[in-house]
Amino acid sequence: MRKFKLLAIAFVFGTASLFASNDVPSEKPKKEIRTQIVELLTTPEFEIKNEINTMISFTFNSEGEIVVLSVDSVNPDILNYVRENLNRKRIQNPGERDKIFTMSLKVKRA
């Protein structure tokens, strides 16, 4: 009987932790959103030695402006480049408000 109670408690805690996670899944941006964002990201003004791949997480606020949440890069030039060219910019057809989008970004030498 004691083992049964222990098993029942473990089962309750295990299933409760599954429902307790508040992880919002991120979506890939639609092709039209991605195209408009790529147009905003013009040629960088800093020197690029190698091709840089990074992931950008962003959402849209109530005014339809892009809000950059995170940039997966340790290079300060890339961080500033993305923030200056994307943050608070408007596009024609923004995505849903407060939905998190992730997009890969590849910065090449010109």
C-alpha positions in Angstrom: 0.0 0.0 0.0 2.9 2.3 0.8 4.4 1.8 -2.6 1.1 2.5 -4.3 0.8 5.9 -2.5 4.3 6.8 -3.5 3.6 5.8 -7.1 0.4 7.8 -7.1 2.2 10.9 -5.7 5.0 10.6 -8.3 2.4 10.3 -11.1 0.5 13.4 -9.9 3.7 15.5 -9.7 4.9 14.2 -13.1 1.7 15.1 -14.9 1.3 18.4 -13.0 4.7 19.5 -14.2 3.7 18.8 -17.8 0.8 21.2 -17.6 2.7 23.8 -15.5 5.1 24.6 -18.3 4.2 27.9 -19.8 6.4 27.7 -22.9 5.0 29.6 -25.8 6.0 27.8 -29.1 7.6 30.1 -31.6 6.6 30.2 -35.2 8.5 30.7 -38.4 7.5 33.9 -40.1 5.5 33.7 -43.2 7.3 34.2 -46.4 6.0 37.8 -46.9 7.0 38.8 -43.4 10.5 37.3 -44.0 10.9 39.1 -47.3 10.0 42.5 -45.8 12.4 41.9 -42.9 15.2 41.0 -45.3 14.6 44.3 -47.1 15.0 46.2 -43.8 18.4 44.5 -43.2 20.5 46.3 -45.7 24.2 45.7 -46.2 26.0 46.1 -42.9 28.5 48.9 -42.4 31.0 46.8 -40.4 33.6 44.4 -41.8 32.7 40.8 -41.9 35.5 38.3 -42.0 33.4 35.1 -42.2 29.8 34.3 -42.9 27.8 34.7 -39.7 24.7 32.6 -39.0 22.3 33.6 -36.2 18.7 33.3 -35.0 16.5 36.2 -34.3 13.4 36.0 -32.1 10.8 38.8 -32.5 7.2 39.7 -32.1 4.9 42.5 -33.1 3.4 45.1 -30.7 -0.1 46.6 -30.9 1.0 49.3 -33.4 2.4 46.6 -35.8 6.0 47.4 -35.0 8.7 44.8 -34.8 10.0 44.1 -31.3 13.3 42.2 -31.3 13.3 39.8 -28.4 16.7 38.1 -28.8 19.6 37.7 -31.2 21.6 34.5 -30.9 25.0 36.1 -31.4 27.9 37.2 -29.1 29.2 39.6 -31.8 28.2 43.1 -30.6 28.2 44.4 -34.2 25.6 41.9 -35.2 23.5 42.7 -32.1 23.6 46.4 -32.9 23.0 45.9 -36.6 19.8 43.8 -36.0 18.5 46.1 -33.3 19.1 49.3 -35.3 17.6 48.0 -38.5 14.6 46.0 -37.1 13.5 47.2 -33.7 10.5 49.5 -33.8 10.2 49.3 -37.7 6.9 48.7 -39.3 6.2 46.4 -42.2 3.1 46.2 -44.5 1.5 43.0 -43.2 2.7 42.3 -39.6 2.1 39.0 -38.0 -0.2 38.5 -35.0 0.5 40.6 -31.9 2.5 39.0 -29.1 3.2 35.8 -31.1 6.9 34.9 -31.0 8.5 34.4 -34.4 12.0 33.0 -35.0 14.0 33.6 -38.1 17.5 32.6 -39.2 19.8 35.3 -40.5 22.9 34.8 -42.6 25.2 37.8 -42.9 27.8 37.5 -45.7 30.7 39.5 -46.9 29.6 41.9 -49.7 
